[in-house]
């Protein structure tokens, strides 16, 4: 029992470290995108995306961070994590396709890894309930 409590405590610490790091990364990149920073605009156009996409992604990142950090609402959190996964894996793949350097690709890779680790270590009260169909027959 004590080992299980230590494991849960360790997992909770890992969850919060990576979740806060992910949230800070998402908020900071969202702000840069919403401000239409010239380097970020050049980055977007180099990837072949229109400038208005920066606003859409920036707003969704901010809303996703709120969804992940607020208590309760596990289904909303799952949607936010899915959105983060899709946008960051899409960014990573886009950088690879256009042949960007590792330095330009790494931020997307890092945020994708943070999303995955945060999602994996989320506490049970932040997960959706799994329904076993055989129990409801």
C-alpha positions, 0 to 999 in steps of 0.5 A: 500500500505504501509503495502504491502511495509513493508511486501515485505521489511520484506520478502526480509530481511528474504530471504537474511538472510536465503539465506546467511546462507544457502549459507555459510552452503553449501559452508562450507560443500562442502569445507569439502567434496572436501578436503576429511576431515577424519570426513566427510569421516567417516560420508559418509562411515557410511551412506553407500556411496562411497567416490567419492560421496563427490566430486560430491556433493561438486561440485554441492553444490558450483555450486548451491550456485552460481546459487542461488546468481547470479541475474536473471536466475530464472529457474536455481535457481529453479534447484539449490533449487531442488538439495539442497532439494534432497541432504539435505532431502536425507542426513537427511533420511540417518542419520535417517535410520542408527540411527545416533544421533540427533547431527549428524543428525541436520546439515542436518536438519538445511540445509534442513530448510534453503533451504525451507525458502530461497526458500519460501521467494525468491523475485518475480524477483527470481521466474519462471513465472507461465503460466496459460494455460487458458489465452493462449487458 
